[in-house]
C-alpha cells in the first residue's frame, strides 16, 4: 500500500502501516475513486484499483514538513492514464498518532478538475 511513499516519509521518520485499524484516506474530486476510505482494507483497496483503471502516479519530493501531529509533503506529481499525462503541484497531508504512524491522509492536486478529467 505504501510503496510510493517510503522515500517521502522516511526522511521525517513517518510510518505508514496498513495494519492500523484507524487508517483513513480521502480522495477528493469527481471520479470513480473519489470518496473516503476507512480502515486498512478500504485504503489498500484504493491502491489495488489503480492498475485496474490504468492509472499510475509518480511523485517527486520538493519538501517535507512534520511535527508530532501532522506531516505535509510538497510534491511535483505526475498522473498518467490511457497515454495522457498531467503534471501538477500536489500536497499530501498526514495526521500522525503518538507512535508517528499515519492515521489519516489527504491529497490535494493543484488542478483537481484536470485530474478528474484524466481519471473519468
N, C-alpha and C positions, 0 to 999 in steps of 0.2 A: 504494500500500500504506500509506503513512504519512500519508495525507491527514487523518486525525483527530488527528494528533499534533504538527504543527509549532508550534502555539501553546504546547503544553505543554513541548516540548523546546527550542525556540529561546531561551527565556529563560535557559536554563542552558548554551547552546552545545552541546547534544547533537545528534547527527545520526543519522538512520535511513536506511540505504541498502539497497535490495533487491538491490544488486549484491554485497554482502558474501557470500562463499562460506560463511562460518561463522555466518551468521544463524540463530538458533534461537528459537522461541517455544513457550510451554506454555499450553494452555487446560485448566484443571482442570475437575472436575465429572463428570457422567454424561450427556452428550448426544452427539449425532452429531458435534459439533465438538470434543469433549474428547479431546485427545491431544497429543503432542509434534509440532511442525512443524520439520523440519530442512532447512536450505537455503532460498535465496530463493524457489524455485518453490513449495515447500510453504507457506511463510509467506504469499506472495502468494495462493496457492490458498485459504488460510483466509479471507482478506478477500473473495475472489470468491464464496465460499459464502454469505456473509451475505445478499445480496439474494435468493438462490435459496430460502432458508428464511424469508424475510420479516422478518429481524431487523435492527433498527437500534440503534445505540449512540451516545449523546452523553455528553460529559464536561465538567464544569466544574472548573477547576483551583482547588484550595484552597492547595496549597503544593508546591514542587519543591525537592528536596534532591539535591545531587550532589557527587561528588569524582572523583578520577582513575579509579576503577574501577567505581563504581556511581552510578546515578541512581534516585531514588524520587519518584514523583508521587502526591500525596494528592489524591483526586478525589471529586466528587459525580457518580455515574454514573446514567444512565437507560438502560434496555433496553426495547425495545418489539417486540412481535410479535403479529400477529392481533388488534389492538385492545387488547391487555393491556400494561400498563406497570408496571415496578418502578423504584424509586429507592433507591439504596444508596450507602454509602461504598465506594470502590474504591481499590486501591493497585496501581500499575504499578511493577515493579522492573526496572531495566535493568542489564545488565553491559556495560561500555564497553571498547573496545580503546584502544591508545595514541593513536590519532587522534581519540578522543572519539566514535567511531561505535558504535552499539548492535550487540552481537553476540548477546545473549540478552535475552529479555523474558518476564517472568512477570506474570500478572494475578491479583489476589485480590479477590473480591467479598465484602462483609460477610455476606451470606446466600447461600452457594453453592447451597443446596437450592432457594431461590426462583428463582434464575436457571436452574437445571436444569429446574424445572417450566415456566418460560416458554419455554425452547428445546426442550422434549421434543416 
